[in-house]
Amino acid sequence: VQLVESGGGSVEAGGSLRLSCVVSEYSYSIYCMGWFREAPGREREGVAAIDNNGRTQYGDSVQGRFTISQNNAKNSLYLEMNSLKPEDTATYYCAIVSRTIVNGVPRCSPPGKGSFLDARGQGTLVTVSS
């Protein structure tokens, strides 16, 4: 499976961007997909995740500003980013998150540094200027 992101760019603080990720050969066995970001000198940070029932979770730093969604066919993943801040500057990646079971319950969390990934895209750069 391949993931291809698009939609990154440069924007002023307070602006918005919408990232897209196309998933080739989508499988309905995929339980959890998400976005994470990486910036020089910073650890991988989980941004958002969505499970195959449409439940979403967000990282604390983007809660209330970012929205993750999928199309009906579930072969495209989106990240709507509003009220962007300079600290949001990073390369953003979409990913298929490895299935995680906690106390017998599947968990779908934003893929931070401790998460295992089944696949990831090549990333798209977002730059937010002050």
C-alpha positions in Angstrom: 0.0 0.0 0.0 1.2 3.5 -0.8 0.2 6.8 0.9 0.6 10.1 -1.0 0.1 13.4 0.8 -0.6 16.8 -0.7 -1.8 20.2 0.3 1.2 21.5 2.3 2.5 25.1 1.8 3.2 28.4 3.4 0.6 30.3 5.3 0.6 33.2 7.8 -0.3 32.6 11.4 -4.1 32.3 11.9 -4.5 30.9 8.4 -5.8 27.5 7.3 -4.6 24.6 5.1 -6.2 21.3 4.1 -4.0 18.3 3.7 -5.0 15.2 1.7 -3.7 11.7 1.6 -4.6 9.2 -1.0 -4.3 5.5 -0.1 -3.7 3.0 -2.8 -5.1 -0.5 -2.4 -7.2 0.4 0.6 -8.2 -2.6 2.7 -11.1 -2.7 5.1 -8.9 -4.6 7.5 -7.3 -1.2 8.3 -8.5 -0.1 11.7 -6.7 3.1 12.4 -5.2 5.9 10.3 -3.7 9.1 11.3 -1.5 12.1 10.8 1.8 12.9 12.6 4.4 15.6 12.1 8.1 16.0 12.4 10.2 19.1 12.6 14.0 19.5 13.0 15.0 19.0 16.6 11.6 17.7 17.7 10.3 14.3 18.3 7.6 12.8 16.1 4.3 14.2 17.4 1.0 12.5 16.8 -1.6 15.0 15.4 -4.8 13.1 14.8 -6.3 9.7 14.3 -9.5 8.2 13.0 -10.7 4.6 13.3 -12.8 2.6 10.9 -16.0 3.6 12.9 -15.2 7.3 12.4 -14.1 8.0 15.9 -11.4 10.6 16.2 -8.7 11.6 18.6 -6.3 14.6 18.6 -3.1 15.6 20.1 -3.4 18.2 22.8 -1.6 20.9 20.8 -4.1 20.8 17.9 -7.3 19.9 19.8 -10.0 22.3 18.6 -8.1 23.6 15.6 -7.5 20.5 13.4 -10.1 18.1 12.1 -9.3 14.7 10.6 -11.8 13.0 8.2 -12.1 10.4 5.5 -14.1 10.1 2.3 -16.9 7.5 2.1 -14.7 5.0 0.3 -12.1 5.5 3.0 -9.3 5.7 0.4 -8.6 9.3 1.1 -7.7 10.9 4.4 -7.9 14.6 5.2 -6.6 17.0 7.8 -8.3 20.4 8.0 -6.0 22.8 9.9 -7.3 26.1 11.2 -5.9 28.9 13.4 -2.4 27.8 12.4 0.5 28.8 14.6 4.2 29.1 13.8 4.8 26.1 16.1 2.7 24.0 13.7 5.5 24.3 11.2 6.6 20.7 10.3 6.5 18.0 7.7 3.1 16.2 8.0 2.7 12.5 7.3 -0.3 10.3 7.0 0.0 6.8 8.2 -1.7 3.5 8.7 -1.3 2.8 12.4 -0.6 -0.8 13.5 -3.5 -2.3 15.4 -3.1 -1.9 19.1 -5.1 -3.8 21.7 -5.3 -2.4 25.2 -7.2 -4.4 27.9 -8.9 -6.3 25.1 -10.1 -3.2 23.3 -8.7 -1.8 20.0 -7.1 1.6 20.4 -6.7 4.2 17.8 -4.5 7.1 18.9 -2.6 9.9 17.1 0.6 8.1 15.9 3.3 9.7 18.2 6.8 8.5 18.7 5.8 5.3 20.5 3.3 4.1 17.8 4.0 1.4 15.3 3.1 2.2 11.7 2.2 -0.3 8.9 2.7 2.4 6.3 3.5 6.1 5.9 3.6 8.6 3.2 6.5 10.8 2.0 5.3 13.9 3.8 4.2 17.4 2.9 5.7 20.5 4.4 3.7 23.1 6.2 5.3 26.4 7.1 3.5 28.9 9.2 5.0 32.4 9.5 4.3 34.9 12.3 
